[in-house]
Amino acid sequence: SGDSRIHAGLALQWFGGPGPDLMVDRHLRGPAPLSSQGRLLVPGENLLVAVDAYNGTHLWQRELPGSQRYTMPYDAGYLSLSSNTLAVAVRDACWLIDVADGRIASRWPAPQPSGIASNRHWGYTVLVGDRLFGTTQLATASRTQPSYEQIDVDYNNDQPLVTGLSVFQLDATTGRTLWHRERGVLLNTSLTLSGNRLFLVESRNPELLRHPTGRIPLTRFLEREPWLVALDARTGELVWEKPIQGALARSRNVLYLASSSDKLVVLGSHLDPANDTRYSVETLSTADGSLLWTADHLARVPGEFTHGEQVHHPVILADYLVAEPAVYELGTGKRLTDSGGVEPWNLIRPGHSCGTLSAAGDCLFFRAGNPTVMDLRANLRSGQMPAKLSPSRTGCWINMIPAGGLLLIPEASAGCVCQFSLQTSMAFLPRSP
């Protein structure tokens, strides 16, 4: 992680991993694994499995009844790891779990939004030291029931996104509410914590507060009073806000935020007249919301809408913004070109583009048929091709985790019927260039 370079190297096969009956079907796009201080925490079906990241030893397993959520491209993360403590949203409360042994240290209920007496769950979850951030949402907002129909529908265009009703911060040691904001309906995919700023997209359309499920299409969410908001994460006070306008207001599939240092990236996608997905990008100053640059690009896969082409999440890699398939200079918005310096460089993955990129150092990690690593700078300089790591499948969201000096790929191919499927967990050691 950090500035260290990770290259394709020696594979260490771990334990076979939790059985398929414990795992989330890959097509349901479950939450990402987490890793810290030599432990890897792998979410399964309403449970969590902890393993030693360096040798795969099974450490403990904890049932989390009622916690499961699916289709994470349209939702917010509900697991967060800070040092030796895991925070996980379970129905209407957040459980704090000691990652050394799986012991539940505390359970804190979500603050009640005014006018909502029941039928609310804890949504977005982030733990930073003794600060616990969360949102409240309707119990029906997140996708919690697996089905073939859900898989079939949620891979298509214009699917509804999960929203919240309020955002808050608790003292993680006492459960005391430090601040609580109720100003409109929050878009789960937008919530982003960076330094002492909490960013989100908020609709102040009062009709949405009465939405029966809390799962709202972007067409409706953005039609009236959508705002990009920056809060002081320590106090909950408004720092700045600006309306969502222009190309971003045409977003129909996703609307994501990502932040690094003093820059905030806003990315949305919609169907282009060319029957392709068009991505719109804005980069703003985190200090005051002033616009730094804008750009847009096509996914370059016309007619393809069933393998994640329209829900690519942006990845900030040092001074680059990877907005698949384009790569921009984060500071200037200049799109990177091929080694000849003429044509725009595009990240074209072999095979399907299911799954979202993860990154560390100079490397991108992604599914391209198989788990694959690409040294981005080397590719831009000389056209060096990506390296296939193993004859296995990754998940359909995020499960390649560069952490602790390793690349961790816990098994996440349950439900895959590909001929080369090899269901096992793996770790990769770095290799010197």
VOTOR-497283 format. One line per field, with one value per residue (C-alpha): y negated, x negated, z; residue number from 1; residue in one letter. Coordinates in steps of 0.5 Angstrom, whole numbers. Example, Ala and Ser with C-alpha at 12.3 -4.5 7.8 and 13.67 -1.06 7.14 Angstrom:
2
yy <- c(9;2)
xx <- c(-25;-27)
zz <- c(16;14)
nr <- c(1;2)
rest <- c(A;S)
This chain:
433
yy <- c(0;-7;-8;-1;2;9;13;20;25;32;34;37;41;41;45;47;41;41;46;43;44;39;34;28;30;26;24;21;16;16;12;11;15;11;12;9;11;18;20;20;20;23;22;28;29;25;27;25;29;27;30;29;25;28;36;36;39;39;34;34;33;29;29;22;24;19;15;17;12;14;10;5;1;-3;-3;-5;-1;2;5;0;2;-2;1;7;5;7;3;6;4;9;7;1;1;1;7;5;12;13;16;20;25;23;21;16;10;5;4;-3;-5;-10;-16;-17;-22;-26;-24;-17;-13;-6;-2;-5;-2;-4;-5;-8;-6;-9;-9;-13;-12;-14;-17;-13;-16;-13;-15;-13;-10;-6;2;3;-2;3;10;15;21;25;28;29;23;18;20;20;13;10;11;6;-1;-6;-2;-6;-8;-7;-13;-16;-20;-23;-23;-23;-22;-18;-18;-10;-9;-12;-12;-19;-23;-29;-32;-30;-33;-32;-37;-32;-25;-23;-19;-13;-12;-19;-19;-21;-22;-25;-29;-33;-34;-29;-30;-28;-29;-31;-32;-37;-35;-34;-29;-24;-24;-21;-16;-9;-5;-9;-6;-12;-13;-18;-21;-23;-24;-30;-33;-38;-41;-36;-39;-37;-39;-39;-38;-39;-32;-34;-39;-37;-44;-46;-48;-50;-47;-48;-45;-39;-42;-41;-34;-31;-33;-28;-22;-16;-10;-12;-19;-17;-22;-21;-25;-26;-31;-38;-35;-32;-28;-28;-22;-20;-16;-16;-13;-16;-17;-13;-7;-7;-9;-16;-18;-26;-28;-34;-36;-41;-44;-41;-48;-52;-47;-52;-48;-46;-42;-38;-32;-27;-20;-14;-7;-5;1;0;4;7;6;12;13;7;2;-3;-3;-4;-7;-13;-11;-16;-13;-18;-24;-20;-19;-13;-14;-7;-7;-14;-16;-24;-28;-29;-36;-39;-34;-33;-26;-21;-19;-13;-12;-16;-22;-22;-18;-18;-12;-7;-2;4;10;17;21;18;11;14;12;5;3;3;0;-1;-4;-4;2;3;9;12;18;19;26;27;23;18;13;7;3;-4;-8;-2;-1;-9;-9;-3;1;6;11;13;20;25;28;34;39;36;31;25;22;18;12;11;17;16;12;9;9;11;12;17;17;21;25;28;33;29;34;37;38;38;43;41;47;45;43;45;43;42;36;33;28;26;23;17;18;14;10)
xx <- c(0;-2;-8;-10;-10;-6;-8;-5;-9;-9;-2;-1;6;9;15;20;25;32;36;41;47;43;41;45;46;42;47;51;44;43;39;31;27;23;16;11;5;5;12;17;24;28;36;41;48;50;43;36;30;23;17;9;7;0;2;10;11;18;18;26;33;38;46;49;56;60;54;53;54;53;52;47;46;52;51;46;41;44;37;31;25;21;14;17;24;29;36;42;49;54;61;62;55;48;44;37;33;26;22;17;23;29;32;38;35;41;48;50;57;58;61;68;70;76;82;80;82;80;78;71;64;57;54;47;42;35;31;25;21;27;31;37;41;47;54;61;65;71;71;73;68;62;63;63;66;62;66;65;69;65;59;63;65;60;55;59;59;63;64;66;61;61;62;62;66;60;53;50;43;43;38;36;34;40;45;47;49;44;48;54;56;63;64;66;65;58;55;52;47;44;42;35;31;24;20;24;30;36;38;45;51;57;64;69;75;80;84;78;78;85;82;85;78;72;70;70;68;63;68;73;67;64;71;71;66;60;54;47;46;39;40;35;34;32;38;43;44;44;38;40;46;47;53;52;53;50;48;48;55;57;54;58;54;50;47;41;36;28;23;16;12;15;19;26;28;36;37;44;46;52;54;51;55;49;52;46;45;43;39;39;33;32;26;27;23;25;24;30;33;30;29;22;24;29;29;33;32;35;35;33;37;44;50;46;50;50;43;42;40;45;43;35;33;27;20;15;8;3;4;8;16;18;25;25;23;20;14;14;8;12;9;11;16;11;13;7;5;2;-6;-6;-3;3;9;13;10;16;16;19;20;20;26;32;31;35;32;29;22;17;10;4;-3;-3;1;9;12;18;22;21;23;18;15;10;5;3;-3;0;-6;-10;-4;-3;-11;-12;-5;-7;-1;3;1;6;5;9;14;19;25;26;32;37;35;29;25;18;15;7;6;0;-5;-1;5;10;16;21;25;31;34;39;45;40;41;34;30;24;27;22;25;20;17;10;5;-1;-8;-11;-16;-22;-21)
zz <- c(0;0;-5;-5;-12;-12;-18;-20;-16;-12;-10;-4;-4;3;6;1;4;7;3;-2;3;7;1;-2;-10;-14;-18;-12;-12;-4;0;0;5;9;12;18;22;19;19;13;15;9;9;8;8;14;18;18;17;20;17;18;12;12;12;11;18;20;27;28;25;27;26;24;23;19;16;9;3;-4;-10;-7;-13;-11;-4;2;5;12;15;17;20;24;28;32;31;26;26;22;21;23;22;27;30;29;33;35;34;37;31;35;37;34;41;41;45;44;40;39;36;30;33;31;25;27;25;23;29;26;20;20;19;20;13;12;17;18;24;25;32;37;32;29;23;20;17;18;12;11;13;6;2;2;-2;3;-1;-6;-12;-19;-21;-17;-21;-28;-26;-22;-28;-33;-34;-29;-23;-17;-12;-4;0;7;12;16;17;24;28;35;40;39;46;49;44;45;39;37;32;27;21;18;11;6;3;2;-4;-1;-6;-5;2;2;9;7;13;17;11;10;3;0;-5;-2;-5;-1;-5;1;-3;-3;5;4;-1;1;0;0;-6;-11;-19;-20;-25;-19;-14;-19;-21;-16;-11;-11;-8;-7;1;5;12;18;20;27;28;23;21;13;10;3;-2;-9;-14;-18;-25;-32;-35;-28;-27;-33;-29;-29;-27;-22;-18;-14;-10;-9;-5;-4;-1;-3;-9;-9;-16;-18;-23;-26;-32;-37;-43;-49;-56;-59;-55;-50;-43;-42;-36;-34;-29;-25;-20;-15;-9;-2;1;-2;-8;-14;-20;-22;-29;-32;-37;-40;-44;-47;-44;-51;-51;-54;-53;-47;-41;-37;-34;-30;-36;-33;-26;-26;-19;-20;-17;-15;-15;-13;-18;-23;-23;-26;-29;-33;-39;-38;-34;-32;-29;-22;-22;-29;-32;-38;-41;-41;-48;-51;-51;-58;-55;-60;-58;-51;-47;-45;-40;-44;-40;-43;-42;-38;-34;-28;-21;-19;-19;-13;-13;-9;-11;-19;-20;-21;-19;-23;-26;-33;-34;-29;-23;-26;-24;-29;-27;-30;-30;-34;-39;-40;-42;-46;-47;-42;-42;-35;-32;-30;-23;-23;-27;-22;-22;-17;-15;-19;-14;-10;-7;-9;-3;-3;4;9;3;0;-5;-2;-6;-2;-5;-8;-14;-11;-17;-22;-28;-32;-34;-31;-24;-18;-12;-7;-3;-5;-3;-7;-5;-8;-13;-15;-22)
nr <- c(1;2;3;4;5;6;7;8;9;10;11;12;13;14;15;16;17;18;19;20;21;22;23;24;25;26;27;28;29;30;31;32;33;34;35;36;37;38;39;40;41;42;43;44;45;46;47;48;49;50;51;52;53;54;55;56;57;58;59;60;61;62;63;64;65;66;67;68;69;70;71;72;73;74;75;76;77;78;79;80;81;82;83;84;85;86;87;88;89;90;91;92;93;94;95;96;97;98;99;100;101;102;103;104;105;106;107;108;109;110;111;112;113;114;115;116;117;118;119;120;121;122;123;124;125;126;127;128;129;130;131;132;133;134;135;136;137;138;139;140;141;142;143;144;145;146;147;148;149;150;151;152;153;154;155;156;157;158;159;160;161;162;163;164;165;166;167;168;169;170;171;172;173;174;175;176;177;178;179;180;181;182;183;184;185;186;187;188;189;190;191;192;193;194;195;196;197;198;199;200;201;202;203;204;205;206;207;208;209;210;211;212;213;214;215;216;217;218;219;220;221;222;223;224;225;226;227;228;229;230;231;232;233;234;235;236;237;238;239;240;241;242;243;244;245;246;247;248;249;250;251;252;253;254;255;256;257;258;259;260;261;262;263;264;265;266;267;268;269;270;271;272;273;274;275;276;277;278;279;280;281;282;283;284;285;286;287;288;289;290;291;292;293;294;295;296;297;298;299;300;301;302;303;304;305;306;307;308;309;310;311;312;313;314;315;316;317;318;319;320;321;322;323;324;325;326;327;328;329;330;331;332;333;334;335;336;337;338;339;340;341;342;343;344;345;346;347;348;349;350;351;352;353;354;355;356;357;358;359;360;361;362;363;364;365;366;367;368;369;370;371;372;373;374;375;376;377;378;379;380;381;382;383;384;385;386;387;388;389;390;391;392;393;394;395;396;397;398;399;400;401;402;403;404;405;406;407;408;409;410;411;412;413;414;415;416;417;418;419;420;421;422;423;424;425;426;427;428;429;430;431;432;433)
rest <- c(S;G;D;S;R;I;H;A;G;L;A;L;Q;W;F;G;G;P;G;P;D;L;M;V;D;R;H;L;R;G;P;A;P;L;S;S;Q;G;R;L;L;V;P;G;E;N;L;L;V;A;V;D;A;Y;N;G;T;H;L;W;Q;R;E;L;P;G;S;Q;R;Y;T;M;P;Y;D;A;G;Y;L;S;L;S;S;N;T;L;A;V;A;V;R;D;A;C;W;L;I;D;V;A;D;G;R;I;A;S;R;W;P;A;P;Q;P;S;G;I;A;S;N;R;H;W;G;Y;T;V;L;V;G;D;R;L;F;G;T;T;Q;L;A;T;A;S;R;T;Q;P;S;Y;E;Q;I;D;V;D;Y;N;N;D;Q;P;L;V;T;G;L;S;V;F;Q;L;D;A;T;T;G;R;T;L;W;H;R;E;R;G;V;L;L;N;T;S;L;T;L;S;G;N;R;L;F;L;V;E;S;R;N;P;E;L;L;R;H;P;T;G;R;I;P;L;T;R;F;L;E;R;E;P;W;L;V;A;L;D;A;R;T;G;E;L;V;W;E;K;P;I;Q;G;A;L;A;R;S;R;N;V;L;Y;L;A;S;S;S;D;K;L;V;V;L;G;S;H;L;D;P;A;N;D;T;R;Y;S;V;E;T;L;S;T;A;D;G;S;L;L;W;T;A;D;H;L;A;R;V;P;G;E;F;T;H;G;E;Q;V;H;H;P;V;I;L;A;D;Y;L;V;A;E;P;A;V;Y;E;L;G;T;G;K;R;L;T;D;S;G;G;V;E;P;W;N;L;I;R;P;G;H;S;C;G;T;L;S;A;A;G;D;C;L;F;F;R;A;G;N;P;T;V;M;D;L;R;A;N;L;R;S;G;Q;M;P;A;K;L;S;P;S;R;T;G;C;W;I;N;M;I;P;A;G;G;L;L;L;I;P;E;A;S;A;G;C;V;C;Q;F;S;L;Q;T;S;M;A;F;L;P;R;S;P)
